[in-house]
Amino acid sequence: MSTVLLIDDSKFLRRANELSLARAGYGIITASDGEEGLRLAREKKPDVIVLDMMLPKLGGADLLQLIKGDPLTSKIPVIVLSSLSQKNEQKLMAAGAAAYLEKSSLALEQQSSELSKMISKILGSVRATV
């Protein structure tokens, strides 16, 4: 079973995505702030990280940079899930994000479905290169 680390400070969105991804067959680890997310990424080494940008303690952009700069976590694909406008997408992709999904453009149920599809696609392409 593939493991997903969800890092989001919104308890509601974290729980909604957690339930949706668990139904899709993923093992889920959650973190509510950037520091906890970094610690769990290093300890648990999930298959994929879903990262919100607006986080307490350690912001998403800084966390993405730390994850991609650490040999323990640099190979883990990171999906950025953000309410920030898509104009940030290119900058985040250049910083190492595997994909970008804008929260505000999707209804919650549709967002969870898109997220699940994106994770499946990314894991498929990671496995194909191994």
Secondary structure, DSSP 8 states (H G I E B T S, - for coil): --EEEEE-S-HHHHHHHHHHHHHTT-EEEEESSHHHHHHHHHHH--SEEEEESS-SSS-HHHHHHHHHHSTTTTTS-EEEEESS-GGGHHHHHHTT-SEEEESTTS-HHHHHHHHHHHHHHHHHHHHHH-
